[in-house]
Amino acid sequence: MKAGLHYADAITTVSPQYAKEILTEGFGEGLDGELLKHQDRLTGILNGVDYSEWRTCDNPHLAAEYDSKNLSGKATCKKHLLEIFNLPDDGLPLLAVVSRLAEQKGIGQMVEALAKLLPENRFQFVLLGSGDEDLEKMLLQLRGEFPNRVGVEIGYDQSLSHKIEAGADFFLMPSRFEPCGLNQLYSLRYGTIPIVHAVGGLKDSITDISQAKGNGIRYDRFEVPQLTAAVLRALKMFYDDQEMERVRERGMAQDFSWPKAAEQYLQIYKA
């Protein structure tokens, strides 16, 4: 790898922020020194999304169609998702995760935060994923403690991942590091508001709702209290119908398609 970096005409990675991060010891995995020498050749290009697959209209995986001008079908998708996970439809905020279960993804911190939040806050949570056995056990234990508010499916199911993206109100991505991330981009198109740790491609693609063009909720430090505070912001926001609609519409209107990313790659190849 080091030799490849040394002799490459150009070096690319999958987001502008991650291109900065891998120049540091904390993210460079031992190659930060070599990357620093050749940072003039290093470019970060955010990954794209295939909107012919990740769409809210004419999608065979979804219980109902909807778009940014008419979000009524999203409520039907939420109801269907709750039924899949055998959770009651109590009108509560629904948070979701589709992820590999690994510490890199911040799952341990997330479970710790949820365990603190669930006893005193009314919301529901669903997760689809597999990976580290200890994390799987922690999540299944959380489901056992809150059977009417937590749903966990160990494994991966492409159809269910679409249903989760469409049915959830908020999508959690508390990653320790994230070169690009795709689920936050899927979430935006599905009108599901991302809650992210501001790192890598998550920082590039999600702007906090405190800003004029905010499309999600961001927190800056990889810490349980910061994640907890971000979730509490989401729970408060859920009951502001106008704000929820504005942020959803803003996210759904954004374009993170592959043609935009491909054009940037073409410019590098032509140089």
C-alpha positions as CSV (number, residue, x, y, z in Angstrom):
1,M,0.0,0.0,0.0
2,K,2.8,2.4,0.9
3,A,4.5,1.8,-2.5
4,G,1.2,2.3,-4.3
5,L,0.7,5.6,-2.5
6,H,4.3,6.7,-3.3
7,Y,4.1,6.0,-7.0
8,A,0.5,6.9,-7.7
9,D,-0.2,9.8,-10.0
10,A,-3.4,10.6,-8.0
11,I,-4.8,9.3,-4.7
12,T,-8.5,9.4,-4.0
13,T,-10.7,8.6,-1.0
14,V,-14.4,8.6,-0.5
15,S,-15.0,12.0,1.1
16,P,-13.2,15.4,1.4
17,Q,-13.3,15.3,5.3
18,Y,-11.8,11.8,5.4
19,A,-9.0,13.0,3.0
20,K,-8.1,15.5,5.7
21,E,-8.4,13.0,8.6
22,I,-6.1,10.3,7.1
23,L,-3.3,12.8,7.2
24,T,-3.3,12.5,11.0
25,E,-2.0,9.8,13.2
26,G,-5.4,9.1,14.6
27,F,-6.9,8.1,11.3
28,G,-3.9,7.3,9.0
29,E,-3.5,3.7,10.2
30,G,0.3,4.1,9.9
31,L,0.2,5.6,6.4
32,D,-0.3,9.2,7.5
33,G,3.4,10.0,7.0
34,E,3.4,8.8,3.4
35,L,0.1,10.5,2.7
36,L,1.4,13.8,4.1
37,K,4.3,13.7,1.6
38,H,1.8,13.4,-1.3
39,Q,-1.2,15.4,0.0
40,D,-1.0,17.5,-3.2
41,R,-2.2,14.4,-5.1
42,L,-4.9,13.5,-2.6
43,T,-8.6,14.2,-3.3
44,G,-11.7,13.2,-1.4
45,I,-14.8,12.6,-3.5
46,L,-18.0,11.8,-1.7
47,N,-19.6,8.5,-2.8
48,G,-22.8,8.6,-4.7
49,V,-26.2,6.9,-4.4
50,D,-28.0,4.9,-7.0
51,Y,-31.4,6.6,-6.9
52,S,-32.9,4.1,-9.3
53,E,-32.8,1.7,-6.4
54,W,-33.0,4.0,-3.3
55,R,-36.3,5.7,-4.1
56,T,-39.6,6.3,-2.4
57,C,-41.9,6.0,-5.4
58,D,-42.4,2.7,-7.3
59,N,-40.3,0.9,-4.8
60,P,-41.4,-2.7,-4.3
61,H,-40.1,-2.9,-0.8
62,L,-42.2,-0.1,0.6
63,A,-45.8,-0.2,1.9
64,A,-46.7,3.1,0.4
65,E,-45.3,5.7,-2.0
66,Y,-44.4,9.3,-0.9
67,D,-42.3,12.2,-2.0
68,S,-41.2,15.6,-0.7
69,K,-44.5,17.2,-1.7
70,N,-46.7,14.6,-0.1
71,L,-45.2,12.8,2.9
72,S,-48.4,11.0,3.9
73,G,-47.2,7.7,2.7
74,K,-44.2,7.8,5.1
75,A,-46.7,7.4,8.0
76,T,-47.9,4.2,6.4
77,C,-44.3,3.0,6.0
78,K,-43.7,3.7,9.7
79,K,-46.8,1.8,10.7
80,H,-45.7,-1.2,8.6
81,L,-42.2,-1.1,10.1
82,L,-43.6,-1.2,13.6
83,E,-45.7,-4.2,12.7
84,I,-42.6,-6.0,11.3
85,F,-40.8,-5.5,14.6
86,N,-44.0,-6.3,16.7
87,L,-44.0,-2.9,18.3
88,P,-47.1,-0.9,19.2
89,D,-48.0,2.1,17.1
90,D,-48.1,4.6,19.9
91,G,-47.2,7.8,17.9
92,L,-43.7,7.9,19.4
93,P,-40.5,9.1,17.7
94,L,-38.9,6.1,15.9
95,L,-35.1,5.9,15.8
96,A,-33.3,3.4,13.6
97,V,-30.0,1.8,12.7
98,V,-28.9,-0.4,9.8
99,S,-25.2,-1.3,10.4
100,R,-22.4,-3.7,10.8
101,L,-22.1,-4.1,14.6
102,A,-18.6,-3.0,15.4
103,E,-17.0,-0.5,17.7
104,Q,-15.9,1.5,14.6
105,K,-19.6,2.2,14.1
106,G,-20.1,3.5,17.6
107,I,-22.6,0.7,18.5
108,G,-21.2,0.3,22.1
109,Q,-21.6,4.0,22.8
110,M,-25.1,3.9,21.2
111,V,-26.3,1.0,23.4
112,E,-25.0,2.9,26.5
113,A,-26.8,6.0,25.5
114,L,-30.0,4.2,24.7
115,A,-29.9,2.4,28.1
116,K,-29.8,5.7,29.8
117,L,-32.5,7.4,27.6
118,L,-35.1,4.7,27.4
119,P,-36.3,4.6,31.0
120,E,-37.1,8.3,31.1
121,N,-38.0,9.2,27.5
122,R,-40.8,8.0,25.3
123,F,-39.4,6.8,22.0
124,Q,-38.9,3.6,20.0
125,F,-35.8,2.1,18.4
126,V,-35.3,-0.5,15.7
127,L,-32.0,-2.0,14.4
128,L,-30.9,-4.4,11.7
129,G,-27.4,-5.6,11.8
130,S,-24.8,-8.3,12.7
131,G,-21.2,-8.5,13.7
132,D,-19.5,-8.5,17.1
133,E,-21.2,-11.1,19.3
134,D,-20.9,-9.0,22.5
135,L,-22.7,-6.1,20.8
136,E,-25.4,-8.4,19.5
137,K,-26.0,-9.7,23.1
138,M,-26.1,-6.1,24.4
139,L,-28.7,-5.2,21.8
140,L,-30.8,-8.3,22.4
141,Q,-30.7,-7.6,26.2
142,L,-31.9,-4.0,25.5
143,R,-34.8,-5.5,23.5
144,G,-35.6,-7.8,26.4
145,E,-35.7,-4.9,28.8
146,F,-37.9,-2.7,26.6
147,P,-40.0,-5.2,24.5
148,N,-42.6,-2.6,23.4
149,R,-40.1,0.0,22.4
150,V,-37.0,-1.8,21.0
151,G,-36.9,-4.0,18.0
152,V,-33.7,-5.9,17.0
153,E,-33.1,-8.1,14.0
154,I,-29.7,-9.8,13.8
155,G,-28.6,-10.3,10.3
156,Y,-29.0,-8.4,7.0
157,D,-32.0,-8.1,4.7
158,Q,-32.0,-5.7,1.8
159,S,-35.7,-5.4,1.7
160,L,-35.9,-4.7,5.4
161,S,-33.2,-2.0,5.1
162,H,-35.4,-0.1,2.6
163,K,-38.4,-0.4,5.0
164,I,-36.3,0.9,7.9
165,E,-35.1,3.9,5.9
166,A,-38.6,4.7,4.9
167,G,-40.4,4.0,8.2
168,A,-38.0,5.7,10.7
169,D,-38.2,9.3,11.8
170,F,-34.5,9.5,12.6
171,F,-31.5,7.4,11.6
172,L,-28.5,7.0,14.0
173,M,-24.9,6.9,12.8
174,P,-22.6,7.4,15.8
175,S,-19.5,6.2,14.0
176,R,-16.0,6.6,15.5
177,F,-14.8,7.1,12.0
178,E,-16.6,6.9,8.7
179,P,-14.8,7.3,5.4
180,C,-18.0,8.2,3.6
181,G,-21.2,6.4,4.9
182,L,-24.2,5.7,2.7
183,N,-27.1,5.3,5.0
184,Q,-27.2,9.0,5.9
185,L,-27.5,9.6,2.1
186,Y,-30.3,7.0,1.8
187,S,-32.0,8.6,4.9
188,L,-32.0,12.0,3.3
189,R,-33.7,10.7,0.2
190,Y,-36.3,8.8,2.3
191,G,-37.1,11.8,4.4
192,T,-35.6,10.3,7.5
193,I,-33.4,12.7,9.5
194,P,-29.9,11.6,10.2
195,I,-28.3,11.9,13.7
196,V,-24.5,11.7,13.1
197,H,-21.1,12.1,14.7
198,A,-19.4,14.8,12.6
199,V,-16.6,12.7,11.1
200,G,-15.6,11.7,7.6
201,G,-18.3,11.7,5.0
202,L,-20.9,12.2,7.7
203,K,-19.5,15.7,8.3
204,D,-19.4,16.4,4.6
205,S,-23.0,15.4,3.9
206,I,-24.9,16.4,7.1
207,T,-25.4,20.0,8.2
208,D,-26.9,20.6,11.7
209,I,-30.4,21.9,11.9
210,S,-29.2,24.9,13.8
211,Q,-27.9,26.2,10.4
212,A,-30.0,27.7,7.7
213,K,-29.6,24.7,5.4
214,G,-29.6,22.1,8.1
215,N,-30.6,18.6,7.0
216,G,-29.8,16.6,10.2
217,I,-28.4,16.6,13.7
218,R,-24.7,16.6,14.2
219,Y,-22.5,16.3,17.3
220,D,-18.8,16.9,17.4
221,R,-17.1,14.6,20.0
222,F,-17.2,10.8,20.1
223,E,-18.7,10.7,23.6
224,V,-21.8,9.2,25.1
225,P,-23.0,12.5,26.6
226,Q,-22.8,14.2,23.2
227,L,-24.7,11.3,21.5
228,T,-27.3,11.4,24.3
229,A,-27.8,15.2,23.8
230,A,-28.2,14.7,20.1
231,V,-30.9,12.1,20.6
232,L,-32.7,14.4,23.0
233,R,-32.6,17.2,20.4
234,A,-34.3,14.8,18.0
235,L,-37.0,13.8,20.4
236,K,-37.8,17.4,21.1
237,M,-37.8,18.2,17.3
238,F,-40.2,15.3,16.6
239,Y,-43.1,17.2,18.2
240,D,-42.5,20.3,16.0
241,D,-44.4,19.3,12.9
242,Q,-43.4,22.3,10.8
243,E,-39.7,21.8,11.5
244,M,-39.8,18.1,10.8
245,E,-41.5,18.7,7.5
246,R,-39.0,21.5,6.5
247,V,-35.9,19.4,7.3
248,R,-37.4,16.3,5.6
249,E,-38.2,18.2,2.4
250,R,-34.7,19.8,2.4
251,G,-33.0,16.5,2.7
252,M,-35.1,14.8,0.0
253,A,-34.4,17.6,-2.4
254,Q,-30.6,17.1,-2.2
255,D,-28.7,15.4,-4.9
256,F,-26.0,12.9,-3.9
257,S,-26.3,10.9,-7.2
258,W,-23.4,9.1,-8.8
259,P,-23.2,11.3,-11.9
260,K,-22.0,14.2,-9.7
261,A,-19.3,12.0,-8.1
262,A,-18.3,10.5,-11.5
263,E,-17.7,13.9,-13.0
264,Q,-15.1,14.7,-10.3
265,Y,-13.3,11.4,-10.9
266,L,-13.3,12.1,-14.7
267,Q,-11.6,15.5,-14.0
268,I,-8.8,13.7,-12.0
269,Y,-8.3,11.0,-14.7
270,K,-8.1,13.7,-17.4
271,A,-5.5,15.8,-15.5
